[in-house]
Amino acid sequence: MAEEENAEFDVVFGYACAGTVILLCVIALIYVLLGFRKFSYRKKDMGSQTSLVVKANRDLFRIAVVARFNKEEITFERRRIRKGQSVEFVYPRSDQKAKLIVEAESGHARAYEV
């Protein structure tokens, strides 16, 4: 009788541990996907101009925008952006995508097509 109760307890305890591990993995995945975003951006066309607003979710060393027009390029850069600050870049409207380069304080730069 006692062995049956112990066996049942072991099974329930095993399921509880497995459920806890799965729950912790899901929480960690959500944190990685949402918590490590360095910035967010919003791009809006305003007539003949384009507005690109970048908001820093952590301290950033540099944000650069390279906008292309036919065969020309225009580059904007802003350094030392603190967490919570927003930077707006306004440039002439173009059919080509702009390149957004974000460099974190750690020195790792990434480029995005926006």
VMD Tcl script that builds the backbone (N, CA, C; Angstrom):
set m [mol new atoms 342]
animate dup $m
set s [atomselect $m all]
$s set {name element resname resid chain x y z} {
  {N N MET 1 A 0.815 -1.188 0.000}
  {CA C MET 1 A 0.000 0.000 0.000}
  {C C MET 1 A 0.867 1.264 0.000}
  {N N ALA 2 A 1.883 1.279 0.827}
  {CA C ALA 2 A 2.765 2.436 0.900}
  {C C ALA 2 A 3.569 2.583 -0.387}
  {N N GLU 3 A 3.925 1.443 -0.981}
  {CA C GLU 3 A 4.674 1.499 -2.237}
  {C C GLU 3 A 3.838 2.103 -3.358}
  {N N GLU 4 A 2.533 1.806 -3.379}
  {CA C GLU 4 A 1.651 2.363 -4.399}
  {C C GLU 4 A 1.529 3.874 -4.236}
  {N N GLU 5 A 1.423 4.346 -2.983}
  {CA C GLU 5 A 1.331 5.782 -2.739}
  {C C GLU 5 A 2.624 6.477 -3.145}
  {N N ASN 6 A 3.777 5.867 -2.854}
  {CA C ASN 6 A 5.058 6.443 -3.249}
  {C C ASN 6 A 5.201 6.485 -4.765}
  {N N ALA 7 A 4.759 5.421 -5.433}
  {CA C ALA 7 A 4.845 5.385 -6.889}
  {C C ALA 7 A 3.962 6.469 -7.493}
  {N N GLU 8 A 2.749 6.633 -6.933}
  {CA C GLU 8 A 1.840 7.666 -7.445}
  {C C GLU 8 A 2.419 9.056 -7.196}
  {N N PHE 9 A 2.998 9.266 -6.011}
  {CA C PHE 9 A 3.626 10.542 -5.692}
  {C C PHE 9 A 4.783 10.824 -6.654}
  {N N ASP 10 A 5.593 9.813 -6.956}
  {CA C ASP 10 A 6.717 9.989 -7.872}
  {C C ASP 10 A 6.247 10.412 -9.260}
  {N N VAL 11 A 5.164 9.826 -9.746}
  {CA C VAL 11 A 4.637 10.179 -11.065}
  {C C VAL 11 A 4.134 11.619 -11.066}
  {N N VAL 12 A 3.356 11.992 -10.055}
  {CA C VAL 12 A 2.822 13.356 -9.965}
  {C C VAL 12 A 3.964 14.358 -9.818}
  {N N PHE 13 A 4.936 14.038 -8.987}
  {CA C PHE 13 A 6.084 14.922 -8.796}
  {C C PHE 13 A 6.866 15.073 -10.100}
  {N N GLY 14 A 7.012 13.994 -10.850}
  {CA C GLY 14 A 7.707 14.052 -12.134}
  {C C GLY 14 A 6.989 14.955 -13.128}
  {N N TYR 15 A 5.668 14.848 -13.196}
  {CA C TYR 15 A 4.889 15.719 -14.082}
  {C C TYR 15 A 4.989 17.183 -13.647}
  {N N ALA 16 A 4.976 17.427 -12.362}
  {CA C ALA 16 A 5.082 18.795 -11.855}
  {C C ALA 16 A 6.445 19.392 -12.212}
  {N N CYS 17 A 7.489 18.609 -12.076}
  {CA C CYS 17 A 8.831 19.095 -12.432}
  {C C CYS 17 A 8.938 19.367 -13.928}
  {N N ALA 18 A 8.410 18.460 -14.734}
  {CA C ALA 18 A 8.454 18.642 -16.189}
  {C C ALA 18 A 7.653 19.878 -16.597}
  {N N GLY 19 A 6.506 20.083 -15.989}
  {CA C GLY 19 A 5.696 21.266 -16.284}
  {C C GLY 19 A 6.402 22.549 -15.893}
  {N N THR 20 A 7.094 22.523 -14.763}
  {CA C THR 20 A 7.843 23.699 -14.320}
  {C C THR 20 A 8.973 24.021 -15.279}
  {N N VAL 21 A 9.677 23.005 -15.739}
  {CA C VAL 21 A 10.775 23.216 -16.686}
  {C C VAL 21 A 10.244 23.792 -17.994}
  {N N ILE 22 A 9.142 23.256 -18.486}
  {CA C ILE 22 A 8.552 23.765 -19.726}
  {C C ILE 22 A 8.107 25.217 -19.554}
  {N N LEU 23 A 7.481 25.528 -18.426}
  {CA C LEU 23 A 7.039 26.897 -18.160}
  {C C LEU 23 A 8.225 27.855 -18.097}
  {N N LEU 24 A 9.298 27.468 -17.451}
  {CA C LEU 24 A 10.489 28.314 -17.388}
  {C C LEU 24 A 11.107 28.524 -18.770}
  {N N CYS 25 A 11.097 27.494 -19.611}
  {CA C CYS 25 A 11.613 27.631 -20.972}
  {C C CYS 25 A 10.769 28.607 -21.788}
  {N N VAL 26 A 9.469 28.552 -21.639}
  {CA C VAL 26 A 8.579 29.470 -22.361}
  {C C VAL 26 A 8.815 30.908 -21.893}
  {N N ILE 27 A 8.942 31.109 -20.591}
  {CA C ILE 27 A 9.213 32.451 -20.062}
  {C C ILE 27 A 10.549 32.968 -20.560}
  {N N ALA 28 A 11.572 32.126 -20.570}
  {CA C ALA 28 A 12.886 32.538 -21.069}
  {C C ALA 28 A 12.827 32.890 -22.552}
  {N N LEU 29 A 12.085 32.138 -23.329}
  {CA C LEU 29 A 11.946 32.415 -24.763}
  {C C LEU 29 A 11.256 33.754 -24.992}
  {N N ILE 30 A 10.207 34.022 -24.256}
  {CA C ILE 30 A 9.514 35.308 -24.383}
  {C C ILE 30 A 10.442 36.448 -23.988}
  {N N TYR 31 A 11.207 36.268 -22.932}
  {CA C TYR 31 A 12.151 37.301 -22.506}
  {C C TYR 31 A 13.205 37.559 -23.568}
  {N N VAL 32 A 13.709 36.507 -24.185}
  {CA C VAL 32 A 14.730 36.662 -25.226}
  {C C VAL 32 A 14.149 37.380 -26.437}
  {N N LEU 33 A 12.951 37.005 -26.841}
  {CA C LEU 33 A 12.346 37.617 -28.020}
  {C C LEU 33 A 11.952 39.069 -27.793}
  {N N LEU 34 A 11.457 39.401 -26.631}
  {CA C LEU 34 A 10.982 40.753 -26.375}
  {C C LEU 34 A 11.948 41.597 -25.560}
  {N N GLY 35 A 12.696 40.991 -24.703}
  {CA C GLY 35 A 13.542 41.741 -23.780}
  {C C GLY 35 A 14.857 42.216 -24.363}
  {N N PHE 36 A 15.352 41.587 -25.386}
  {CA C PHE 36 A 16.653 41.950 -25.925}
  {C C PHE 36 A 16.568 42.891 -27.114}
  {N N ARG 37 A 15.394 43.391 -27.432}
  {CA C ARG 37 A 15.276 44.327 -28.542}
  {C C ARG 37 A 15.967 45.627 -28.155}
  {N N LYS 38 A 16.934 46.030 -28.942}
  {CA C LYS 38 A 17.709 47.219 -28.637}
  {C C LYS 38 A 16.953 48.492 -28.957}
  {N N PHE 39 A 16.038 48.405 -29.918}
  {CA C PHE 39 A 15.356 49.600 -30.380}
  {C C PHE 39 A 14.036 49.210 -31.039}
  {N N SER 40 A 13.227 50.213 -31.273}
  {CA C SER 40 A 12.030 50.045 -32.091}
  {C C SER 40 A 11.987 51.235 -33.047}
  {N N TYR 41 A 11.352 51.052 -34.180}
  {CA C TYR 41 A 11.293 52.155 -35.127}
  {C C TYR 41 A 9.906 52.251 -35.748}
  {N N ARG 42 A 9.618 53.458 -36.250}
  {CA C ARG 42 A 8.364 53.715 -36.936}
  {C C ARG 42 A 8.680 54.570 -38.158}
  {N N LYS 43 A 8.300 54.100 -39.318}
  {CA C LYS 43 A 8.555 54.807 -40.564}
  {C C LYS 43 A 7.235 55.306 -41.112}
  {N N LYS 44 A 7.199 56.595 -41.489}
  {CA C LYS 44 A 5.963 57.188 -41.963}
  {C C LYS 44 A 6.273 58.096 -43.149}
  {N N ASP 45 A 5.493 57.950 -44.221}
  {CA C ASP 45 A 5.626 58.834 -45.381}
  {C C ASP 45 A 4.738 60.052 -45.184}
  {N N MET 46 A 5.338 61.228 -45.377}
  {CA C MET 46 A 4.608 62.490 -45.223}
  {C C MET 46 A 4.770 63.294 -46.504}
  {N N GLY 47 A 3.916 63.045 -47.478}
  {CA C GLY 47 A 4.004 63.769 -48.744}
  {C C GLY 47 A 5.275 63.425 -49.483}
  {N N SER 48 A 6.151 64.403 -49.645}
  {CA C SER 48 A 7.398 64.179 -50.385}
  {C C SER 48 A 8.556 63.801 -49.475}
  {N N GLN 49 A 8.282 63.597 -48.175}
  {CA C GLN 49 A 9.336 63.252 -47.227}
  {C C GLN 49 A 8.985 61.980 -46.471}
  {N N THR 50 A 10.016 61.363 -45.916}
  {CA C THR 50 A 9.854 60.184 -45.082}
  {C C THR 50 A 10.400 60.497 -43.700}
  {N N SER 51 A 9.654 60.111 -42.674}
  {CA C SER 51 A 10.085 60.296 -41.295}
  {C C SER 51 A 10.366 58.915 -40.700}
  {N N LEU 52 A 11.551 58.749 -40.154}
  {CA C LEU 52 A 11.940 57.509 -39.501}
  {C C LEU 52 A 12.278 57.848 -38.051}
  {N N VAL 53 A 11.447 57.362 -37.119}
  {CA C VAL 53 A 11.650 57.620 -35.696}
  {C C VAL 53 A 12.175 56.337 -35.062}
  {N N VAL 54 A 13.331 56.425 -34.413}
  {CA C VAL 54 A 13.954 55.288 -33.754}
  {C C VAL 54 A 13.955 55.561 -32.251}
  {N N LYS 55 A 13.408 54.611 -31.470}
  {CA C LYS 55 A 13.390 54.741 -30.012}
  {C C LYS 55 A 14.332 53.705 -29.417}
  {N N ALA 56 A 15.235 54.149 -28.563}
  {CA C ALA 56 A 16.226 53.266 -27.944}
  {C C ALA 56 A 15.616 52.575 -26.730}
  {N N ASN 57 A 15.669 51.250 -26.714}
  {CA C ASN 57 A 15.216 50.471 -25.561}
  {C C ASN 57 A 16.359 50.171 -24.598}
  {N N ARG 58 A 17.548 50.527 -24.978}
  {CA C ARG 58 A 18.748 50.431 -24.135}
  {C C ARG 58 A 19.725 51.478 -24.647}
  {N N ASP 59 A 20.796 51.721 -23.931}
  {CA C ASP 59 A 21.787 52.693 -24.372}
  {C C ASP 59 A 22.417 52.229 -25.678}
  {N N LEU 60 A 22.454 53.129 -26.658}
  {CA C LEU 60 A 23.034 52.816 -27.956}
  {C C LEU 60 A 24.204 53.749 -28.219}
  {N N PHE 61 A 25.232 53.225 -28.849}
  {CA C PHE 61 A 26.404 54.028 -29.178}
  {C C PHE 61 A 26.155 54.870 -30.421}
  {N N ARG 62 A 25.492 54.261 -31.427}
  {CA C ARG 62 A 25.327 54.974 -32.696}
  {C C ARG 62 A 24.116 54.442 -33.445}
  {N N ILE 63 A 23.414 55.365 -34.104}
  {CA C ILE 63 A 22.361 55.028 -35.052}
  {C C ILE 63 A 22.674 55.777 -36.333}
  {N N ALA 64 A 22.683 55.065 -37.443}
  {CA C ALA 64 A 22.925 55.689 -38.740}
  {C C ALA 64 A 21.842 55.253 -39.716}
  {N N VAL 65 A 21.451 56.162 -40.591}
  {CA C VAL 65 A 20.476 55.876 -41.640}
  {C C VAL 65 A 21.116 56.233 -42.965}
  {N N VAL 66 A 21.101 55.291 -43.898}
  {CA C VAL 66 A 21.603 55.528 -45.253}
  {C C VAL 66 A 20.406 55.407 -46.184}
  {N N ALA 67 A 19.952 56.551 -46.709}
  {CA C ALA 67 A 18.806 56.579 -47.618}
  {C C ALA 67 A 19.319 56.666 -49.045}
  {N N ARG 68 A 18.669 55.923 -49.937}
  {CA C ARG 68 A 19.102 55.870 -51.340}
  {C C ARG 68 A 18.075 56.553 -52.224}
  {N N PHE 69 A 18.579 57.346 -53.190}
  {CA C PHE 69 A 17.749 58.011 -54.184}
  {C C PHE 69 A 18.388 57.806 -55.540}
  {N N ASN 70 A 17.731 57.050 -56.404}
  {CA C ASN 70 A 18.260 56.743 -57.730}
  {C C ASN 70 A 19.703 56.263 -57.629}
  {N N LYS 71 A 20.670 57.121 -57.901}
  {CA C LYS 71 A 22.079 56.707 -57.819}
  {C C LYS 71 A 22.816 57.449 -56.707}
  {N N GLU 72 A 22.095 58.132 -55.851}
  {CA C GLU 72 A 22.710 58.902 -54.778}
  {C C GLU 72 A 22.349 58.310 -53.425}
  {N N GLU 73 A 23.158 58.653 -52.426}
  {CA C GLU 73 A 22.909 58.237 -51.046}
  {C C GLU 73 A 23.052 59.444 -50.139}
  {N N ILE 74 A 22.287 59.447 -49.075}
  {CA C ILE 74 A 22.429 60.460 -48.044}
  {C C ILE 74 A 22.525 59.707 -46.713}
  {N N THR 75 A 23.459 60.121 -45.853}
  {CA C THR 75 A 23.706 59.429 -44.594}
  {C C THR 75 A 23.456 60.375 -43.427}
  {N N PHE 76 A 22.714 59.878 -42.443}
  {CA C PHE 76 A 22.482 60.593 -41.192}
  {C C PHE 76 A 23.051 59.731 -40.070}
  {N N GLU 77 A 23.586 60.399 -39.048}
  {CA C GLU 77 A 24.146 59.643 -37.929}
  {C C GLU 77 A 23.903 60.383 -36.632}
  {N N ARG 78 A 23.619 59.632 -35.605}
  {CA C ARG 78 A 23.465 60.186 -34.264}
  {C C ARG 78 A 24.196 59.261 -33.305}
  {N N ARG 79 A 24.969 59.842 -32.392}
  {CA C ARG 79 A 25.751 59.063 -31.430}
  {C C ARG 79 A 25.239 59.285 -30.010}
  {N N ARG 80 A 25.537 58.315 -29.169}
  {CA C ARG 80 A 25.247 58.370 -27.729}
  {C C ARG 80 A 23.761 58.608 -27.445}
  {N N ILE 81 A 22.957 57.647 -27.786}
  {CA C ILE 81 A 21.530 57.707 -27.521}
  {C C ILE 81 A 21.268 56.920 -26.238}
  {N N ARG 82 A 20.601 57.540 -25.308}
  {CA C ARG 82 A 20.321 56.910 -24.026}
  {C C ARG 82 A 18.985 56.185 -24.059}
  {N N LYS 83 A 18.835 55.236 -23.166}
  {CA C LYS 83 A 17.609 54.435 -23.075}
  {C C LYS 83 A 16.401 55.347 -22.920}
  {N N GLY 84 A 15.381 55.099 -23.754}
  {CA C GLY 84 A 14.154 55.882 -23.710}
  {C C GLY 84 A 14.121 57.067 -24.657}
  {N N GLN 85 A 15.271 57.484 -25.178}
  {CA C GLN 85 A 15.300 58.616 -26.104}
  {C C GLN 85 A 14.821 58.185 -27.491}
  {N N SER 86 A 14.236 59.141 -28.204}
  {CA C SER 86 A 13.820 58.921 -29.588}
  {C C SER 86 A 14.603 59.856 -30.495}
  {N N VAL 87 A 14.940 59.351 -31.670}
  {CA C VAL 87 A 15.654 60.134 -32.667}
  {C C VAL 87 A 14.830 60.090 -33.947}
  {N N GLU 88 A 14.612 61.255 -34.555}
  {CA C GLU 88 A 13.835 61.304 -35.792}
  {C C GLU 88 A 14.737 61.724 -36.941}
  {N N PHE 89 A 14.677 60.966 -38.018}
  {CA C PHE 89 A 15.399 61.281 -39.244}
  {C C PHE 89 A 14.351 61.585 -40.315}
  {N N VAL 90 A 14.471 62.738 -40.973}
  {CA C VAL 90 A 13.551 63.115 -42.042}
  {C C VAL 90 A 14.382 63.294 -43.305}
  {N N TYR 91 A 13.964 62.600 -44.361}
  {CA C TYR 91 A 14.691 62.654 -45.625}
  {C C TYR 91 A 13.697 62.561 -46.779}
  {N N PRO 92 A 14.133 62.935 -47.990}
  {CA C PRO 92 A 13.219 62.886 -49.137}
  {C C PRO 92 A 12.713 61.466 -49.394}
  {N N ARG 93 A 11.473 61.386 -49.813}
  {CA C ARG 93 A 10.835 60.097 -50.067}
  {C C ARG 93 A 11.487 59.400 -51.256}
  {N N SER 94 A 11.619 58.083 -51.139}
  {CA C SER 94 A 12.236 57.278 -52.183}
  {C C SER 94 A 11.547 55.925 -52.251}
  {N N ASP 95 A 11.580 55.303 -53.433}
  {CA C ASP 95 A 11.019 53.967 -53.585}
  {C C ASP 95 A 11.972 52.901 -53.062}
  {N N GLN 96 A 13.239 53.239 -52.911}
  {CA C GLN 96 A 14.235 52.287 -52.432}
  {C C GLN 96 A 14.235 52.263 -50.908}
  {N N LYS 97 A 14.580 51.101 -50.353}
  {CA C LYS 97 A 14.629 50.952 -48.898}
  {C C LYS 97 A 15.869 51.643 -48.344}
  {N N ALA 98 A 15.720 52.148 -47.129}
  {CA C ALA 98 A 16.845 52.754 -46.427}
  {C C ALA 98 A 17.517 51.693 -45.567}
  {N N LYS 99 A 18.772 51.930 -45.228}
  {CA C LYS 99 A 19.509 51.020 -44.359}
  {C C LYS 99 A 19.645 51.682 -42.997}
  {N N LEU 100 A 19.213 50.982 -41.964}
  {CA C LEU 100 A 19.314 51.453 -40.594}
  {C C LEU 100 A 20.414 50.654 -39.907}
  {N N ILE 101 A 21.433 51.343 -39.415}
  {CA C ILE 101 A 22.561 50.699 -38.751}
  {C C ILE 101 A 22.518 51.086 -37.277}
  {N N VAL 102 A 22.433 50.084 -36.409}
  {CA C VAL 102 A 22.348 50.317 -34.969}
  {C C VAL 102 A 23.546 49.645 -34.314}
  {N N GLU 103 A 24.267 50.424 -33.518}
  {CA C GLU 103 A 25.441 49.901 -32.812}
  {C C GLU 103 A 25.210 50.076 -31.313}
  {N N ALA 104 A 25.257 48.972 -30.591}
  {CA C ALA 104 A 25.055 49.003 -29.140}
  {C C ALA 104 A 26.330 49.469 -28.456}
  {N N GLU 105 A 26.226 49.734 -27.184}
  {CA C GLU 105 A 27.385 50.175 -26.393}
  {C C GLU 105 A 28.491 49.137 -26.405}
  {N N SER 106 A 28.142 47.880 -26.607}
  {CA C SER 106 A 29.148 46.818 -26.607}
  {C C SER 106 A 29.972 46.808 -27.885}
  {N N GLY 107 A 29.584 47.584 -28.891}
  {CA C GLY 107 A 30.353 47.668 -30.121}
  {C C GLY 107 A 29.835 46.802 -31.250}
  {N N HIS 108 A 28.765 46.059 -31.034}
  {CA C HIS 108 A 28.201 45.211 -32.075}
  {C C HIS 108 A 27.208 46.003 -32.906}
  {N N ALA 109 A 27.481 46.128 -34.202}
  {CA C ALA 109 A 26.611 46.864 -35.107}
  {C C ALA 109 A 25.817 45.900 -35.963}
  {N N ARG 110 A 24.564 46.246 -36.220}
  {CA C ARG 110 A 23.696 45.454 -37.095}
  {C C ARG 110 A 23.011 46.389 -38.052}
  {N N ALA 111 A 22.811 45.917 -39.275}
  {CA C ALA 111 A 22.142 46.700 -40.310}
  {C C ALA 111 A 20.771 46.095 -40.611}
  {N N TYR 112 A 19.791 46.956 -40.808}
  {CA C TYR 112 A 18.427 46.534 -41.116}
  {C C TYR 112 A 17.938 47.316 -42.324}
  {N N GLU 113 A 17.165 46.672 -43.178}
  {CA C GLU 113 A 16.512 47.336 -44.296}
  {C C GLU 113 A 15.157 47.818 -43.808}
  {N N VAL 114 A 14.899 49.121 -43.931}
  {CA C VAL 114 A 13.612 49.668 -43.485}
  {C C VAL 114 A 12.944 50.442 -44.601}
}
mol reanalyze $m
mol bondsrecalc $m
mol representation Tube
mol addrep $m
